[in-house]
Structure formats: structure tokens, C-alpha cells
């Protein structure tokens, strides 16, 4: 895991919910979306493919009311949690930028 960057602890995100985290990569601070599903997590750059704005409608809050999709706060686009694919909105058929991760001992690392 040499060179891996710690993003957060899995326990910092409630199961079935989302969180927002920052980490520096390649000399630049980036914002990340983390959606936890049990012992797994899905991580994306916090940037809408439509115009590049952050998706969260409140800090760390990215999911629609029934927590089944990622919701863009700017134009209401909906993205599947499992692959970041946009199913509705101005960026339909585009996807969020998925981030490769490793989970080791309950810690999420950027791969």
C-alpha cells in the first residue's frame, strides 16, 4: 500500500449513507463522495459531469431522500450509486469520475 492516501475511516460514513472528504493528490486538494454499503464503499470525485460543480446539497450529503441514488444539488441529476452512471438530468448517459480505492482494516485508501 506504499503511496496510498488515506481518505477516511469506513465508520465515518453511516451504512447506507454518504459522506464528503478531501484529500490531496498530485499536489491538488480534491473533494470526494463516499457512499457506504456495508463493508464496501463507492467513491467518486465530487464534480458533476455536466458543469463540474460539487454535488452535495449540504456538506457531505449526496443522496436523494430514499438514499437510492446520488443527487446533484445544482440541476437534480440522478446517478446510480454502484457505477456513477447518470440516469436522469442534463448529464444523462454520462458518469461521475470513479475513484479506485482499497479498504484495509476499516480504512478507505485512494488506490
PDB file as gemmi writes it, atoms N, CA and C in Angstrom:
CRYST1    1.000    1.000    1.000  90.00  90.00  90.00 P 1                      
ATOM      1  N   UNK A   1       0.823  -1.190   0.000  1.00  0.00           N  
ATOM      2  CA  UNK A   1       0.000   0.000   0.000  1.00  0.00           C  
ATOM      3  C   UNK A   1       0.868   1.255   0.000  1.00  0.00           C  
ATOM      4  N   UNK A   2       2.118   1.086  -0.356  1.00  0.00           N  
ATOM      5  CA  UNK A   2       3.014   2.236  -0.415  1.00  0.00           C  
ATOM      6  C   UNK A   2       2.479   3.277  -1.396  1.00  0.00           C  
ATOM      7  N   UNK A   3       2.415   4.524  -0.959  1.00  0.00           N  
ATOM      8  CA  UNK A   3       1.935   5.592  -1.823  1.00  0.00           C  
ATOM      9  C   UNK A   3       0.438   5.802  -1.756  1.00  0.00           C  
ATOM     10  N   UNK A   4      -0.283   4.915  -1.057  1.00  0.00           N  
ATOM     11  CA  UNK A   4      -1.728   5.085  -0.939  1.00  0.00           C  
ATOM     12  C   UNK A   4      -2.042   6.236   0.005  1.00  0.00           C  
ATOM     13  N   UNK A   5      -3.130   6.916  -0.274  1.00  0.00           N  
ATOM     14  CA  UNK A   5      -3.536   8.081   0.507  1.00  0.00           C  
ATOM     15  C   UNK A   5      -4.793   7.730   1.286  1.00  0.00           C  
ATOM     16  N   UNK A   6      -4.749   7.931   2.614  1.00  0.00           N  
ATOM     17  CA  UNK A   6      -5.911   7.655   3.444  1.00  0.00           C  
ATOM     18  C   UNK A   6      -6.983   8.703   3.144  1.00  0.00           C  
ATOM     19  N   UNK A   7      -8.193   8.237   2.849  1.00  0.00           N  
ATOM     20  CA  UNK A   7      -9.317   9.143   2.616  1.00  0.00           C  
ATOM     21  C   UNK A   7     -10.136   9.316   3.892  1.00  0.00           C  
ATOM     22  N   UNK A   8     -10.551   8.184   4.489  1.00  0.00           N  
ATOM     23  CA  UNK A   8     -11.362   8.245   5.703  1.00  0.00           C  
ATOM     24  C   UNK A   8     -11.501   6.844   6.274  1.00  0.00           C  
ATOM     25  N   UNK A   9     -12.081   6.776   7.453  1.00  0.00           N  
ATOM     26  CA  UNK A   9     -12.442   5.505   8.047  1.00  0.00           C  
ATOM     27  C   UNK A   9     -13.826   5.119   7.526  1.00  0.00           C  
ATOM     28  N   UNK A  10     -14.044   3.847   7.290  1.00  0.00           N  
ATOM     29  CA  UNK A  10     -15.358   3.375   6.852  1.00  0.00           C  
ATOM     30  C   UNK A  10     -16.429   3.773   7.873  1.00  0.00           C  
ATOM     31  N   UNK A  11     -16.077   3.778   9.145  1.00  0.00           N  
ATOM     32  CA  UNK A  11     -17.031   4.121  10.203  1.00  0.00           C  
ATOM     33  C   UNK A  11     -17.426   5.591  10.214  1.00  0.00           C  
ATOM     34  N   UNK A  12     -16.724   6.432   9.468  1.00  0.00           N  
ATOM     35  CA  UNK A  12     -17.093   7.848   9.399  1.00  0.00           C  
ATOM     36  C   UNK A  12     -18.329   8.070   8.522  1.00  0.00           C  
ATOM     37  N   UNK A  13     -18.729   7.029   7.795  1.00  0.00           N  
ATOM     38  CA  UNK A  13     -19.908   7.112   6.932  1.00  0.00           C  
ATOM     39  C   UNK A  13     -20.897   6.054   7.415  1.00  0.00           C  
ATOM     40  N   UNK A  14     -22.065   6.484   7.808  1.00  0.00           N  
ATOM     41  CA  UNK A  14     -23.101   5.563   8.267  1.00  0.00           C  
ATOM     42  C   UNK A  14     -23.482   4.620   7.133  1.00  0.00           C  
ATOM     43  N   UNK A  15     -23.673   3.347   7.450  1.00  0.00           N  
ATOM     44  CA  UNK A  15     -24.049   2.356   6.439  1.00  0.00           C  
ATOM     45  C   UNK A  15     -25.309   2.820   5.705  1.00  0.00           C  
ATOM     46  N   UNK A  16     -25.259   2.825   4.368  1.00  0.00           N  
ATOM     47  CA  UNK A  16     -26.385   3.255   3.547  1.00  0.00           C  
ATOM     48  C   UNK A  16     -26.443   4.751   3.340  1.00  0.00           C  
ATOM     49  N   UNK A  17     -25.410   5.463   3.780  1.00  0.00           N  
ATOM     50  CA  UNK A  17     -25.414   6.904   3.677  1.00  0.00           C  
ATOM     51  C   UNK A  17     -24.161   7.376   2.938  1.00  0.00           C  
ATOM     52  N   UNK A  18     -23.980   8.692   2.884  1.00  0.00           N  
ATOM     53  CA  UNK A  18     -22.856   9.272   2.148  1.00  0.00           C  
ATOM     54  C   UNK A  18     -22.062  10.222   3.029  1.00  0.00           C  
ATOM     55  N   UNK A  19     -20.866  10.528   2.571  1.00  0.00           N  
ATOM     56  CA  UNK A  19     -20.022  11.500   3.247  1.00  0.00           C  
ATOM     57  C   UNK A  19     -19.141  12.193   2.221  1.00  0.00           C  
ATOM     58  N   UNK A  20     -18.644  13.344   2.585  1.00  0.00           N  
ATOM     59  CA  UNK A  20     -17.742  14.089   1.722  1.00  0.00           C  
ATOM     60  C   UNK A  20     -16.401  14.251   2.401  1.00  0.00           C  
ATOM     61  N   UNK A  21     -15.317  14.038   1.657  1.00  0.00           N  
ATOM     62  CA  UNK A  21     -13.983  14.086   2.231  1.00  0.00           C  
ATOM     63  C   UNK A  21     -13.028  14.747   1.248  1.00  0.00           C  
ATOM     64  N   UNK A  22     -11.963  15.314   1.791  1.00  0.00           N  
ATOM     65  CA  UNK A  22     -10.930  15.952   0.975  1.00  0.00           C  
ATOM     66  C   UNK A  22      -9.628  15.193   1.139  1.00  0.00           C  
ATOM     67  N   UNK A  23      -8.867  15.120   0.064  1.00  0.00           N  
ATOM     68  CA  UNK A  23      -7.528  14.539   0.106  1.00  0.00           C  
ATOM     69  C   UNK A  23      -6.694  15.196  -0.985  1.00  0.00           C  
ATOM     70  N   UNK A  24      -5.407  15.319  -0.700  1.00  0.00           N  
ATOM     71  CA  UNK A  24      -4.500  15.904  -1.678  1.00  0.00           C  
ATOM     72  C   UNK A  24      -3.901  14.804  -2.532  1.00  0.00           C  
ATOM     73  N   UNK A  25      -4.040  14.955  -3.842  1.00  0.00           N  
ATOM     74  CA  UNK A  25      -3.430  14.034  -4.792  1.00  0.00           C  
ATOM     75  C   UNK A  25      -2.751  14.847  -5.882  1.00  0.00           C  
ATOM     76  N   UNK A  26      -1.562  14.458  -6.246  1.00  0.00           N  
ATOM     77  CA  UNK A  26      -0.790  15.155  -7.275  1.00  0.00           C  
ATOM     78  C   UNK A  26      -0.680  16.653  -6.997  1.00  0.00           C  
ATOM     79  N   UNK A  27      -0.511  17.010  -5.725  1.00  0.00           N  
ATOM     80  CA  UNK A  27      -0.338  18.396  -5.341  1.00  0.00           C  
ATOM     81  C   UNK A  27      -1.599  19.239  -5.379  1.00  0.00           C  
ATOM     82  N   UNK A  28      -2.755  18.598  -5.546  1.00  0.00           N  
ATOM     83  CA  UNK A  28      -4.015  19.326  -5.642  1.00  0.00           C  
ATOM     84  C   UNK A  28      -5.022  18.745  -4.641  1.00  0.00           C  
ATOM     85  N   UNK A  29      -5.744  19.630  -3.936  1.00  0.00           N  
ATOM     86  CA  UNK A  29      -6.771  19.182  -3.000  1.00  0.00           C  
ATOM     87  C   UNK A  29      -8.038  18.844  -3.788  1.00  0.00           C  
ATOM     88  N   UNK A  30      -8.531  17.635  -3.591  1.00  0.00           N  
ATOM     89  CA  UNK A  30      -9.739  17.184  -4.287  1.00  0.00           C  
ATOM     90  C   UNK A  30     -10.820  16.820  -3.285  1.00  0.00           C  
ATOM     91  N   UNK A  31     -12.066  16.943  -3.715  1.00  0.00           N  
ATOM     92  CA  UNK A  31     -13.229  16.594  -2.915  1.00  0.00           C  
ATOM     93  C   UNK A  31     -13.788  15.270  -3.426  1.00  0.00           C  
ATOM     94  N   UNK A  32     -14.146  14.389  -2.493  1.00  0.00           N  
ATOM     95  CA  UNK A  32     -14.611  13.050  -2.843  1.00  0.00           C  
ATOM     96  C   UNK A  32     -15.962  12.750  -2.209  1.00  0.00           C  
ATOM     97  N   UNK A  33     -16.760  11.982  -2.929  1.00  0.00           N  
ATOM     98  CA  UNK A  33     -18.032  11.444  -2.447  1.00  0.00           C  
ATOM     99  C   UNK A  33     -17.759  10.005  -2.020  1.00  0.00           C  
ATOM    100  N   UNK A  34     -18.199   9.645  -0.827  1.00  0.00           N  
ATOM    101  CA  UNK A  34     -18.115   8.259  -0.369  1.00  0.00           C  
ATOM    102  C   UNK A  34     -19.526   7.804  -0.028  1.00  0.00           C  
ATOM    103  N   UNK A  35     -19.962   6.699  -0.627  1.00  0.00           N  
ATOM    104  CA  UNK A  35     -21.247   6.086  -0.283  1.00  0.00           C  
ATOM    105  C   UNK A  35     -20.940   4.706   0.268  1.00  0.00           C  
ATOM    106  N   UNK A  36     -21.379   4.469   1.493  1.00  0.00           N  
ATOM    107  CA  UNK A  36     -21.089   3.194   2.150  1.00  0.00           C  
ATOM    108  C   UNK A  36     -22.238   2.217   1.984  1.00  0.00           C  
ATOM    109  N   UNK A  37     -21.879   0.989   1.654  1.00  0.00           N  
ATOM    110  CA  UNK A  37     -22.824  -0.128   1.583  1.00  0.00           C  
ATOM    111  C   UNK A  37     -22.199  -1.285   2.365  1.00  0.00           C  
ATOM    112  N   UNK A  38     -22.523  -1.389   3.646  1.00  0.00           N  
ATOM    113  CA  UNK A  38     -21.939  -2.422   4.496  1.00  0.00           C  
ATOM    114  C   UNK A  38     -20.438  -2.237   4.628  1.00  0.00           C  
ATOM    115  N   UNK A  39     -19.678  -3.288   4.309  1.00  0.00           N  
ATOM    116  CA  UNK A  39     -18.214  -3.229   4.397  1.00  0.00           C  
ATOM    117  C   UNK A  39     -17.594  -2.698   3.106  1.00  0.00           C  
ATOM    118  N   UNK A  40     -18.429  -2.286   2.153  1.00  0.00           N  
ATOM    119  CA  UNK A  40     -17.951  -1.758   0.872  1.00  0.00           C  
ATOM    120  C   UNK A  40     -18.225  -0.262   0.794  1.00  0.00           C  
ATOM    121  N   UNK A  41     -17.569   0.380  -0.155  1.00  0.00           N  
ATOM    122  CA  UNK A  41     -17.806   1.802  -0.386  1.00  0.00           C  
ATOM    123  C   UNK A  41     -17.623   2.101  -1.864  1.00  0.00           C  
ATOM    124  N   UNK A  42     -18.343   3.102  -2.333  1.00  0.00           N  
ATOM    125  CA  UNK A  42     -18.215   3.614  -3.692  1.00  0.00           C  
ATOM    126  C   UNK A  42     -17.703   5.033  -3.571  1.00  0.00           C  
ATOM    127  N   UNK A  43     -16.648   5.362  -4.315  1.00  0.00           N  
ATOM    128  CA  UNK A  43     -16.022   6.674  -4.193  1.00  0.00           C  
ATOM    129  C   UNK A  43     -15.935   7.325  -5.571  1.00  0.00           C  
ATOM    130  N   UNK A  44     -16.333   8.612  -5.619  1.00  0.00           N  
ATOM    131  CA  UNK A  44     -16.313   9.398  -6.851  1.00  0.00           C  
ATOM    132  C   UNK A  44     -15.745  10.778  -6.554  1.00  0.00           C  
ATOM    133  N   UNK A  45     -15.201  11.424  -7.580  1.00  0.00           N  
ATOM    134  CA  UNK A  45     -14.848  12.829  -7.439  1.00  0.00           C  
ATOM    135  C   UNK A  45     -16.138  13.613  -7.249  1.00  0.00           C  
ATOM    136  N   UNK A  46     -16.105  14.599  -6.391  1.00  0.00           N  
ATOM    137  CA  UNK A  46     -17.289  15.428  -6.127  1.00  0.00           C  
ATOM    138  C   UNK A  46     -17.372  16.520  -7.193  1.00  0.00           C  
ATOM    139  N   UNK A  47     -17.722  16.101  -8.395  1.00  0.00           N  
ATOM    140  CA  UNK A  47     -17.801  17.019  -9.527  1.00  0.00           C  
ATOM    141  C   UNK A  47     -18.830  16.500 -10.522  1.00  0.00           C  
ATOM    142  N   UNK A  48     -19.870  17.288 -10.774  1.00  0.00           N  
ATOM    143  CA  UNK A  48     -20.898  16.884 -11.720  1.00  0.00           C  
ATOM    144  C   UNK A  48     -20.328  16.889 -13.138  1.00  0.00           C  
ATOM    145  N   UNK A  49     -20.570  15.851 -13.924  1.00  0.00           N  
ATOM    146  CA  UNK A  49     -20.050  15.833 -15.295  1.00  0.00           C  
ATOM    147  C   UNK A  49     -20.688  16.892 -16.196  1.00  0.00           C  
ATOM    148  N   UNK A  50     -21.798  17.477 -15.769  1.00  0.00           N  
ATOM    149  CA  UNK A  50     -22.481  18.489 -16.570  1.00  0.00           C  
ATOM    150  C   UNK A  50     -21.691  19.799 -16.602  1.00  0.00           C  
ATOM    151  N   UNK A  51     -21.426  20.379 -15.416  1.00  0.00           N  
ATOM    152  CA  UNK A  51     -20.687  21.652 -15.392  1.00  0.00           C  
ATOM    153  C   UNK A  51     -19.579  21.696 -14.347  1.00  0.00           C  
ATOM    154  N   UNK A  52     -19.307  20.568 -13.694  1.00  0.00           N  
ATOM    155  CA  UNK A  52     -18.188  20.493 -12.772  1.00  0.00           C  
ATOM    156  C   UNK A  52     -18.430  20.998 -11.364  1.00  0.00           C  
ATOM    157  N   UNK A  53     -19.667  21.355 -11.036  1.00  0.00           N  
ATOM    158  CA  UNK A  53     -19.951  21.844  -9.683  1.00  0.00           C  
ATOM    159  C   UNK A  53     -19.982  20.689  -8.686  1.00  0.00           C  
ATOM    160  N   UNK A  54     -19.729  20.977  -7.398  1.00  0.00           N  
ATOM    161  CA  UNK A  54     -19.874  19.936  -6.374  1.00  0.00           C  
ATOM    162  C   UNK A  54     -21.332  19.470  -6.321  1.00  0.00           C  
ATOM    163  N   UNK A  55     -21.528  18.206  -5.960  1.00  0.00           N  
ATOM    164  CA  UNK A  55     -22.874  17.641  -5.950  1.00  0.00           C  
ATOM    165  C   UNK A  55     -23.617  17.826  -4.637  1.00  0.00           C  
ATOM    166  N   UNK A  56     -22.919  17.941  -3.512  1.00  0.00           N  
ATOM    167  CA  UNK A  56     -23.602  17.935  -2.222  1.00  0.00           C  
ATOM    168  C   UNK A  56     -24.491  19.156  -2.013  1.00  0.00           C  
ATOM    169  N   UNK A  57     -25.694  18.884  -1.484  1.00  0.00           N  
ATOM    170  CA  UNK A  57     -26.657  19.949  -1.215  1.00  0.00           C  
ATOM    171  C   UNK A  57     -26.504  20.465   0.203  1.00  0.00           C  
ATOM    172  N   UNK A  58     -25.786  19.773   1.036  1.00  0.00           N  
ATOM    173  CA  UNK A  58     -25.316  20.186   2.356  1.00  0.00           C  
ATOM    174  C   UNK A  58     -23.997  19.444   2.526  1.00  0.00           C  
ATOM    175  N   UNK A  59     -23.076  19.928   3.331  1.00  0.00           N  
ATOM    176  CA  UNK A  59     -21.777  19.261   3.434  1.00  0.00           C  
ATOM    177  C   UNK A  59     -21.902  17.752   3.699  1.00  0.00           C  
ATOM    178  N   UNK A  60     -21.348  16.959   2.778  1.00  0.00           N  
ATOM    179  CA  UNK A  60     -21.353  15.511   2.925  1.00  0.00           C  
ATOM    180  C   UNK A  60     -22.658  14.819   2.604  1.00  0.00           C  
ATOM    181  N   UNK A  61     -23.663  15.548   2.153  1.00  0.00           N  
ATOM    182  CA  UNK A  61     -24.965  14.945   1.844  1.00  0.00           C  
ATOM    183  C   UNK A  61     -25.145  14.893   0.334  1.00  0.00           C  
ATOM    184  N   UNK A  62     -25.189  13.672  -0.191  1.00  0.00           N  
ATOM    185  CA  UNK A  62     -25.208  13.472  -1.634  1.00  0.00           C  
ATOM    186  C   UNK A  62     -26.379  12.632  -2.130  1.00  0.00           C  
ATOM    187  N   UNK A  63     -27.143  12.025  -1.240  1.00  0.00           N  
ATOM    188  CA  UNK A  63     -28.158  11.063  -1.672  1.00  0.00           C  
ATOM    189  C   UNK A  63     -29.550  11.681  -1.731  1.00  0.00           C  
ATOM    190  N   UNK A  64     -30.369  11.120  -2.633  1.00  0.00           N  
ATOM    191  CA  UNK A  64     -31.764  11.552  -2.727  1.00  0.00           C  
ATOM    192  C   UNK A  64     -32.508  11.114  -1.454  1.00  0.00           C  
ATOM    193  N   UNK A  65     -33.756  11.565  -1.256  1.00  0.00           N  
ATOM    194  CA  UNK A  65     -34.453  11.284   0.007  1.00  0.00           C  
ATOM    195  C   UNK A  65     -34.550   9.805   0.394  1.00  0.00           C  
ATOM    196  N   UNK A  66     -34.715   8.901  -0.572  1.00  0.00           N  
ATOM    197  CA  UNK A  66     -34.804   7.483  -0.196  1.00  0.00           C  
ATOM    198  C   UNK A  66     -33.442   6.785  -0.225  1.00  0.00           C  
ATOM    199  N   UNK A  67     -32.380   7.560  -0.440  1.00  0.00           N  
ATOM    200  CA  UNK A  67     -30.982   7.099  -0.401  1.00  0.00           C  
ATOM    201  C   UNK A  67     -30.671   6.002  -1.416  1.00  0.00           C  
ATOM    202  N   UNK A  68     -31.396   6.035  -2.539  1.00  0.00           N  
ATOM    203  CA  UNK A  68     -31.172   5.032  -3.577  1.00  0.00           C  
ATOM    204  C   UNK A  68     -30.279   5.541  -4.707  1.00  0.00           C  
ATOM    205  N   UNK A  69     -30.058   6.863  -4.781  1.00  0.00           N  
ATOM    206  CA  UNK A  69     -29.285   7.464  -5.871  1.00  0.00           C  
ATOM    207  C   UNK A  69     -28.470   8.638  -5.330  1.00  0.00           C  
ATOM    208  N   UNK A  70     -27.398   8.976  -6.053  1.00  0.00           N  
ATOM    209  CA  UNK A  70     -26.648  10.198  -5.784  1.00  0.00           C  
ATOM    210  C   UNK A  70     -27.358  11.320  -6.531  1.00  0.00           C  
ATOM    211  N   UNK A  71     -27.580  12.440  -5.843  1.00  0.00           N  
ATOM    212  CA  UNK A  71     -28.349  13.559  -6.381  1.00  0.00           C  
ATOM    213  C   UNK A  71     -27.456  14.785  -6.518  1.00  0.00           C  
ATOM    214  N   UNK A  72     -27.455  15.405  -7.689  1.00  0.00           N  
ATOM    215  CA  UNK A  72     -26.713  16.648  -7.893  1.00  0.00           C  
ATOM    216  C   UNK A  72     -27.570  17.819  -7.408  1.00  0.00           C  
ATOM    217  N   UNK A  73     -27.004  18.631  -6.528  1.00  0.00           N  
ATOM    218  CA  UNK A  73     -27.755  19.752  -5.957  1.00  0.00           C  
ATOM    219  C   UNK A  73     -28.012  20.866  -6.964  1.00  0.00           C  
ATOM    220  N   UNK A  74     -27.221  20.949  -8.028  1.00  0.00           N  
ATOM    221  CA  UNK A  74     -27.351  22.062  -8.965  1.00  0.00           C  
ATOM    222  C   UNK A  74     -28.537  21.903  -9.910  1.00  0.00           C  
ATOM    223  N   UNK A  75     -28.641  20.763 -10.580  1.00  0.00           N  
ATOM    224  CA  UNK A  75     -29.723  20.581 -11.558  1.00  0.00           C  
ATOM    225  C   UNK A  75     -30.558  19.326 -11.331  1.00  0.00           C  
ATOM    226  N   UNK A  76     -30.363  18.644 -10.208  1.00  0.00           N  
ATOM    227  CA  UNK A  76     -31.193  17.493  -9.872  1.00  0.00           C  
ATOM    228  C   UNK A  76     -30.876  16.213 -10.614  1.00  0.00           C  
ATOM    229  N   UNK A  77     -29.708  16.133 -11.246  1.00  0.00           N  
ATOM    230  CA  UNK A  77     -29.334  14.889 -11.931  1.00  0.00           C  
ATOM    231  C   UNK A  77     -29.245  13.752 -10.917  1.00  0.00           C  
ATOM    232  N   UNK A  78     -29.602  12.548 -11.362  1.00  0.00           N  
ATOM    233  CA  UNK A  78     -29.543  11.359 -10.512  1.00  0.00           C  
ATOM    234  C   UNK A  78     -28.532  10.374 -11.074  1.00  0.00           C  
ATOM    235  N   UNK A  79     -27.688   9.852 -10.183  1.00  0.00           N  
ATOM    236  CA  UNK A  79     -26.630   8.921 -10.557  1.00  0.00           C  
ATOM    237  C   UNK A  79     -26.774   7.638  -9.764  1.00  0.00           C  
ATOM    238  N   UNK A  80     -26.549   6.496 -10.426  1.00  0.00           N  
ATOM    239  CA  UNK A  80     -26.563   5.215  -9.719  1.00  0.00           C  
ATOM    240  C   UNK A  80     -25.374   5.171  -8.760  1.00  0.00           C  
ATOM    241  N   UNK A  81     -25.610   4.675  -7.568  1.00  0.00           N  
ATOM    242  CA  UNK A  81     -24.548   4.582  -6.568  1.00  0.00           C  
ATOM    243  C   UNK A  81     -23.467   3.604  -7.019  1.00  0.00           C  
ATOM    244  N   UNK A  82     -23.848   2.485  -7.591  1.00  0.00           N  
ATOM    245  CA  UNK A  82     -22.922   1.401  -7.890  1.00  0.00           C  
ATOM    246  C   UNK A  82     -21.916   1.712  -8.996  1.00  0.00           C  
ATOM    247  N   UNK A  83     -22.259   2.615  -9.930  1.00  0.00           N  
ATOM    248  CA  UNK A  83     -21.327   2.895 -11.024  1.00  0.00           C  
ATOM    249  C   UNK A  83     -21.260   4.375 -11.419  1.00  0.00           C  
ATOM    250  N   UNK A  84     -22.012   5.233 -10.745  1.00  0.00           N  
ATOM    251  CA  UNK A  84     -21.960   6.666 -11.019  1.00  0.00           C  
ATOM    252  C   UNK A  84     -22.620   7.095 -12.314  1.00  0.00           C  
ATOM    253  N   UNK A  85     -23.348   6.199 -12.954  1.00  0.00           N  
ATOM    254  CA  UNK A  85     -23.984   6.483 -14.243  1.00  0.00           C  
ATOM    255  C   UNK A  85     -25.207   7.378 -14.045  1.00  0.00           C  
ATOM    256  N   UNK A  86     -25.310   8.448 -14.837  1.00  0.00           N  
ATOM    257  CA  UNK A  86     -26.428   9.389 -14.731  1.00  0.00           C  
ATOM    258  C   UNK A  86     -27.644   8.842 -15.476  1.00  0.00           C  
ATOM    259  N   UNK A  87     -28.737   8.657 -14.752  1.00  0.00           N  
ATOM    260  CA  UNK A  87     -29.962   8.116 -15.346  1.00  0.00           C  
ATOM    261  C   UNK A  87     -31.000   9.193 -15.625  1.00  0.00           C  
ATOM    262  N   UNK A  88     -30.767  10.423 -15.081  1.00  0.00           N  
ATOM    263  CA  UNK A  88     -31.745  11.490 -15.253  1.00  0.00           C  
ATOM    264  C   UNK A  88     -31.065  12.833 -15.040  1.00  0.00           C  
ATOM    265  N   UNK A  89     -31.421  13.812 -15.877  1.00  0.00           N  
ATOM    266  CA  UNK A  89     -30.877  15.150 -15.718  1.00  0.00           C  
ATOM    267  C   UNK A  89     -30.078  15.591 -16.933  1.00  0.00           C  
ATOM    268  N   UNK A  90     -29.473  16.779 -16.864  1.00  0.00           N  
ATOM    269  CA  UNK A  90     -28.788  17.345 -18.030  1.00  0.00           C  
ATOM    270  C   UNK A  90     -27.529  16.591 -18.456  1.00  0.00           C  
ATOM    271  N   UNK A  91     -27.032  15.710 -17.597  1.00  0.00           N  
ATOM    272  CA  UNK A  91     -25.840  14.941 -17.979  1.00  0.00           C  
ATOM    273  C   UNK A  91     -26.186  13.464 -18.170  1.00  0.00           C  
ATOM    274  N   UNK A  92     -27.449  13.185 -18.551  1.00  0.00           N  
ATOM    275  CA  UNK A  92     -27.894  11.805 -18.759  1.00  0.00           C  
ATOM    276  C   UNK A  92     -26.924  11.065 -19.669  1.00  0.00           C  
ATOM    277  N   UNK A  93     -26.651   9.834 -19.305  1.00  0.00           N  
ATOM    278  CA  UNK A  93     -25.760   8.914 -20.014  1.00  0.00           C  
ATOM    279  C   UNK A  93     -24.287   9.244 -19.834  1.00  0.00           C  
ATOM    280  N   UNK A  94     -23.958  10.220 -18.980  1.00  0.00           N  
ATOM    281  CA  UNK A  94     -22.575  10.459 -18.577  1.00  0.00           C  
ATOM    282  C   UNK A  94     -22.396   9.823 -17.205  1.00  0.00           C  
ATOM    283  N   UNK A  95     -21.181   9.834 -16.693  1.00  0.00           N  
ATOM    284  CA  UNK A  95     -20.923   9.218 -15.391  1.00  0.00           C  
ATOM    285  C   UNK A  95     -20.041  10.100 -14.531  1.00  0.00           C  
ATOM    286  N   UNK A  96     -20.188   9.918 -13.233  1.00  0.00           N  
ATOM    287  CA  UNK A  96     -19.267  10.534 -12.287  1.00  0.00           C  
ATOM    288  C   UNK A  96     -17.896   9.885 -12.467  1.00  0.00           C  
ATOM    289  N   UNK A  97     -16.853  10.579 -12.069  1.00  0.00           N  
ATOM    290  CA  UNK A  97     -15.494  10.027 -12.166  1.00  0.00           C  
ATOM    291  C   UNK A  97     -15.239   9.116 -10.974  1.00  0.00           C  
ATOM    292  N   UNK A  98     -15.211   7.808 -11.259  1.00  0.00           N  
ATOM    293  CA  UNK A  98     -14.993   6.816 -10.213  1.00  0.00           C  
ATOM    294  C   UNK A  98     -13.546   6.858  -9.753  1.00  0.00           C  
ATOM    295  N   UNK A  99     -13.356   6.637  -8.463  1.00  0.00           N  
ATOM    296  CA  UNK A  99     -12.024   6.650  -7.872  1.00  0.00           C  
ATOM    297  C   UNK A  99     -11.723   5.253  -7.346  1.00  0.00           C  
ATOM    298  N   UNK A 100     -10.590   4.701  -7.752  1.00  0.00           N  
ATOM    299  CA  UNK A 100     -10.181   3.381  -7.276  1.00  0.00           C  
ATOM    300  C   UNK A 100      -9.770   3.484  -5.807  1.00  0.00           C  
ATOM    301  N   UNK A 101     -10.236   2.531  -5.017  1.00  0.00           N  
ATOM    302  CA  UNK A 101      -9.923   2.531  -3.585  1.00  0.00           C  
ATOM    303  C   UNK A 101      -9.490   1.145  -3.139  1.00  0.00           C  
ATOM    304  N   UNK A 102      -8.878   1.117  -1.965  1.00  0.00           N  
ATOM    305  CA  UNK A 102      -8.616  -0.109  -1.226  1.00  0.00           C  
ATOM    306  C   UNK A 102      -9.171   0.111   0.164  1.00  0.00           C  
ATOM    307  N   UNK A 103      -9.773  -0.918   0.742  1.00  0.00           N  
ATOM    308  CA  UNK A 103     -10.238  -0.844   2.124  1.00  0.00           C  
ATOM    309  C   UNK A 103      -9.430  -1.851   2.914  1.00  0.00           C  
ATOM    310  N   UNK A 104      -8.708  -1.358   3.912  1.00  0.00           N  
ATOM    311  CA  UNK A 104      -7.851  -2.209   4.729  1.00  0.00           C  
ATOM    312  C   UNK A 104      -8.069  -1.852   6.189  1.00  0.00           C  
ATOM    313  N   UNK A 105      -8.453  -2.842   6.975  1.00  0.00           N  
ATOM    314  CA  UNK A 105      -8.704  -2.630   8.398  1.00  0.00           C  
ATOM    315  C   UNK A 105      -9.677  -1.471   8.647  1.00  0.00           C  
ATOM    316  N   UNK A 106     -10.715  -1.370   7.823  1.00  0.00           N  
ATOM    317  CA  UNK A 106     -11.745  -0.362   8.016  1.00  0.00           C  
ATOM    318  C   UNK A 106     -11.361   1.040   7.571  1.00  0.00           C  
ATOM    319  N   UNK A 107     -10.235   1.184   6.881  1.00  0.00           N  
ATOM    320  CA  UNK A 107      -9.781   2.475   6.380  1.00  0.00           C  
ATOM    321  C   UNK A 107      -9.882   2.474   4.854  1.00  0.00           C  
ATOM    322  N   UNK A 108     -10.438   3.551   4.288  1.00  0.00           N  
ATOM    323  CA  UNK A 108     -10.530   3.689   2.835  1.00  0.00           C  
ATOM    324  C   UNK A 108      -9.308   4.471   2.353  1.00  0.00           C  
ATOM    325  N   UNK A 109      -8.569   3.857   1.442  1.00  0.00           N  
ATOM    326  CA  UNK A 109      -7.391   4.481   0.845  1.00  0.00           C  
ATOM    327  C   UNK A 109      -7.649   4.701  -0.638  1.00  0.00           C  
ATOM    328  N   UNK A 110      -7.169   5.815  -1.161  1.00  0.00           N  
ATOM    329  CA  UNK A 110      -7.183   6.036  -2.603  1.00  0.00           C  
ATOM    330  C   UNK A 110      -6.104   5.138  -3.198  1.00  0.00           C  
ATOM    331  N   UNK A 111      -6.464   4.339  -4.181  1.00  0.00           N  
ATOM    332  CA  UNK A 111      -5.512   3.371  -4.745  1.00  0.00           C  
ATOM    333  C   UNK A 111      -4.566   4.031  -5.734  1.00  0.00           C  
TER     334      UNK A 111                                                      
END                                                                             
